[in-house]
Amino acid sequence: MSKTKTIAGIVLAGGNSRRFGEDKALHKETPNSKTWVEQTADKLRPVVDHVFIVTNKRLFLDIQSLFSDDTVTVLIDQEPFLDKGPLGGIYAVMCSTKYERYLVTPTDTPHVTTAIFIELIHQGNAYAATKNAEHYLTACIPYCKNETQVLLNTDNLRIRQLLQTINTQKCVFPSESPFQNKNYK
């Protein structure tokens, strides 16, 4: 599949990883493997024009040091929406650049695939779901800075609320395993 110039990738990598015991974005399965944030960016690169990684101030320099090419930009949340979770991260990216659509994914689902991203792009305004769960953080959404800002201003931080507001549809996948959020080692 050729790159679509109208789509940016957003990797959500700003969590505190309290249950995991170390920063998930910087976690490596083996000493020689790439970090989860690098793996996630690599899966997005074939299908987006640019990858944005949103993190917190504490992780910013460590994550930024992993990427030396111009296909990835590392950002932190924007004032006044610091540490407001995924919505704060999405808002930070949409404040810095405008694309038609954004492919959003967390960094702590290391088994998500490029094929899943391709299907979400094909569906348009869609989020991933399976028979047993909704995976709101894996989605392809339109530019929605204003809608995101309204939710942030009212401290309504649920990604599900944003997806409902912008009429995002469910895209059902057959297996739960690619979407497993890794909270424990």
N, C-alpha and C positions, 0 to 999 in steps of 0.2 A: 504494500500500500504506500502510495506517495504521501509525503507530508502535506497536511492541510494548513495553509498559511493563516487561517482564521481561528485556529484553536491553540490555546496555551494550556500547559499542564500546571496544576497546583499540587505540590506535595505538602501535606500538613505534617509538620515535624516539630511542633512546639510543646508537646506534652511533657509532664514532669516524671512520668514513668515510675511512680512510687511503688506500685505492686511488682513491677518487673525487676527492680533492684539496680538498674543502670539505665542510661539514656537509650531508649529504643532506636532512635534515629542513628546512633553511632554503634549499635550492636553489630557484631560479626558472628556468624554461625561457627566459623573456624578462624584461626589466626590469619590465614591467607585469603579469606573471602572478603568481598566488599561489604561495606556497612549497609544496613537496611535502606538508608536514605539514598545511597549511591545506586543500589539495586532498583529502587523505585524510579529514580530519575532515568535509569537506563531503559526501563520498560516503557516509559512515556516518550522518550526521544524519537522513536520511529514514527510516531503518529501525531506529534504536535510541532509547532514552529519553535516554541521556546518553553523551557521548564522554569517555574518559579517555586522555590522552596521557602516556606514560611516557618520561622522558628521563633524562639524567645531570645532575649538578650544574652542569657547565660550560654546558650549553645551556638550562637551566631558565628563566632570566629572559628570554632571547631568544624562546623558544617561548611562554612565558606572555604576553609582550607582544603576541602576535598574536591572542589570544582575549580579548575583553572581555565576551562574553555568558555566561549561566549554563548553557549547554548543554554546555560543555567545561570539564574540570578537567585541569590539568597537574600531574603528580606526578613524583617522583624515586624511585629504588629505595629500599627499606627496609633498615635495618640488620638483621641482619648480612649481607644479600645484595646489597651494592653491586656494580655492574658484573658481574652474573652473567647477562647476556644476556637473551633473551626470557623465560626462566623467572623471572628476578628482576623483570622488568617486570610480568608477569602476577600474580605474587605480591603486588607492591606495590598493584596495583589491588584484588585480592581482600581485602587487609588493610584497605582503606579503605572498601569498600562490598560489599554482597552482592546480586547479581542471580541469577536462575535460570540465565541463559546470558550468554556473552561472545563477541562477534564480534571476533576478533583479526586484525590485519593490520600488516605493516611499512609504514613510510613511504616505502621506496625501491622500491615497485612502482607507479609513478605511473599505469599504464594499467589497474589493477584498476578494476572498475566496481561501481556500486550493484547492478546486476542479479546479479552474482556473489554479493554479500553476501545478497541476497534468497534466492537458491537455497540457500546454506549454512544460512540460518535455516530455510528450508523443510525441509531434510534433518535438522535437529536437531543432533546431536552429530557434526559432519563437518568434514573438512579438504579443501582444494582439491588436485586432482591433474589431470594431463593424461596423454595417451598416453605421453609421454616422461619425466615428472618428477612427484615428490611435492612439493607446496607447503605444507609443514607449518605455516608461519607465517601462512597465510590459513585461518582456521578459525572455526567456531562451536562453543564448548565449554561444558559446564556449570560451575557453581561447583565448584572443585577446589583450594581453598586448602591443605587438608591434604596432598593428593597432591603438590602442587607443593612444599610445604615439605619433605616427605620426600626428594624428589629433590635439592633445593637443599642439604639437610643432608649428603647423601652426595656432593656435588659432581658429580652426574649432571645436566649442564646441557643435555641434548638434548631439544628440544621433542618429537621423535618418541617418546621414552620416556614423556613425559607423556601424549601422545595414545594410546599403547598401553595405559597404565595405566587410563585412563578410557574405554577402548573406543570411541574416535573412529573413525568410518568414513570411507572415501574417497568423495569426490564428484567425479566425473570431468567435466571441462570440455573442449570440443572444441579450443580454441586455447591455445597456449602464451604468446602475446604479452601478454595482460593480467598475467601473473605474472612477467614478466621483471624480475629484480632488477637495478637499475642500479648497477653498481660502478665504471663509468668514464663520463666525459662523452663 
